[in-house]
Amino acid sequence: MAAGMMPYPSFLLPQKNKKLGIALVGLGYYSTDLLAPALQLTKHCELKGIVTGSPEKVPVWQSKYGIKDGNVYSYETMHEIANNDEIDVVYIVLPPALHAKYSIIAANAGKHVWCEKPMEVSAEKCQAMIDACKKNRVKLAIGYRMHHEPNTQTLMNWAETEPYGQINNVLAKAGYFDTRTNHWKQIKELGGGAMYDMGVYPLNAIRYTKGKEPISVSAKHITKRPEIYHEVDETTIFDLKFSDGTIAHGETSLGEHFNNLEATCEEGSYFLKPFQSYSGVQGATSDGEILKPWKGNQQAKQMDDDALAILNHQPMLVPGEEGMKDIHIVEKIYESASKNSSWISI
């Protein structure tokens, strides 16, 4: 068995007055433009290390963030992070189909694991991630930043309290026009496609807005640029059926821009528009309540929330089990689309 796959004894958690050290795995756009800057704003964690397959990026990161030579790893040497007590958490920021491999290496190195969405490309791989973290007694959190966003949390609460009566219909749409033609999002084996990349937003939003789990799904794919999206879906439309007879509608796309979440209830309605952007999430209710945009940095809040959960020995807000639920449904969505939009039990 390779060194990176061998179990490693769980490390001792740092003192509560010490920031958790974070290592980012993958230095693409999200790490470079969003996570690393956000880690300059966090109170309970800080950027301490990087893992990259692009050596030319290392000097820039070291110059900008003061990362030590000993805290720089390649994918081949990542398992050696087990010997580094400055790094407490490994944040996986790679194409989806690589999440399980490197999450398991991190867990076996005795490090807590934060993993970007979508969790993986199959529920089986998600379960392997969960099992590895449990085996090594480390925490696993999925980067669903919307669960940390205040207006989104309000909708989650309303799913429980139903202030406008029973929630009858939910509509969620998230997409953008991607002009790139040679990116992992267009490559099937890396976990590309609209449903994996953006689809977990409306799917998860329907689940937390409704406050219940769907029992079946019907879906179809639409491709307007087959010269680009010949391996994966450019647009996916899906309906989720619930045990109370209601049906929620979701749409996601890499060829069209939309970003809205709506709930229609027995005695009113409410919406967020946009509902999953990096800032400015806002909305209103049918009786005039305004859900004003929160002014903070979403990524910083997500990472601080997760760091505090680790420090205080509390459950993660979005554990691996939550990410796996979505991937299980995503697999059923693809199955339905391959079977002429037949209803598939979840």
Beta strands, then each sheet from edge to edge (+ up, - down):
strand 1: 20-25
strand 2: 45-51
strand 3: 72-73
strand 4: 89-92
strand 5: 112-115
strand 6: 140-142
strand 7: 167-177
strand 8: 216-222
strand 9: 235-241
strand 10: 247-253
strand 11: 255-265
strand 12: 268-272
strand 13: 283-285
strand 14: 290-291
strand 15: 344-345
sheet 1: 3+ 2+ 1+ 4+ 5+ 6+
sheet 2: 14+ 13- 12+ 11- 7+ 10+ 9- 8+ 15-
end
